[in-house]
Amino acid sequence: MRFLFSNPGSEMGNFLRSSRAGLLIAAAGLAMMGAGICRGEMAVVMEKAINICLECIGIG
């Protein structure tokens, strides 16, 4: 991630360094996770993860 901060005067570098931007991105991520859980996506992801694991060890 060093390349993102290579130019200290750049607007993107300043944006990524601000604490508000970090909090906004974290809040958006948590909101998306909550939406996925409410839609039942957690069960789908778990089922896919189990299938992948079983295929890797040769059972599935």
C-alpha positions in Angstrom: 0.0 0.0 0.0 3.0 2.2 0.0 2.3 3.2 -3.6 -0.9 4.9 -2.5 1.0 7.2 -0.2 4.0 7.9 -2.5 2.9 11.5 -3.3 2.1 13.2 0.0 0.4 16.1 -1.7 -2.0 14.1 -3.8 -5.7 14.2 -3.1 -6.1 10.5 -2.9 -3.3 10.1 -0.4 -4.9 12.8 1.8 -8.3 11.1 1.4 -6.9 7.7 2.5 -5.1 9.2 5.5 -8.2 11.0 6.9 -9.9 9.3 9.8 -13.3 10.2 8.4 -12.7 8.3 5.2 -11.6 5.2 7.1 -14.7 5.4 9.3 -16.9 5.9 6.3 -15.4 2.9 4.5 -15.7 0.7 7.6 -19.3 1.8 8.2 -20.1 1.0 4.6 -18.5 -2.5 4.9 -20.4 -3.2 8.1 -23.7 -2.1 6.5 -23.1 -4.4 3.5 -22.3 -7.3 5.8 -25.5 -6.6 7.8 -27.5 -6.5 4.5 -26.0 -9.8 3.4 -26.8 -11.5 6.8 -30.4 -10.2 6.6 -30.8 -11.6 3.1 -29.5 -15.1 4.3 -26.3 -14.9 2.3 -24.3 -16.2 5.3 -25.8 -19.7 4.9 -25.0 -19.7 1.2 -21.4 -18.7 1.8 -21.0 -21.3 4.5 -22.4 -24.0 2.3 -20.0 -23.1 -0.5 -17.1 -23.0 1.9 -18.0 -26.5 3.2 -18.2 -27.9 -0.3 -14.8 -26.4 -1.2 -13.2 -27.9 1.9 -14.7 -31.3 1.3 -13.5 -31.2 -2.3 -10.0 -30.3 -1.3 -9.7 -33.3 1.0 -11.3 -35.6 -1.5 -14.5 -36.4 0.2 -16.9 -34.2 -1.8 
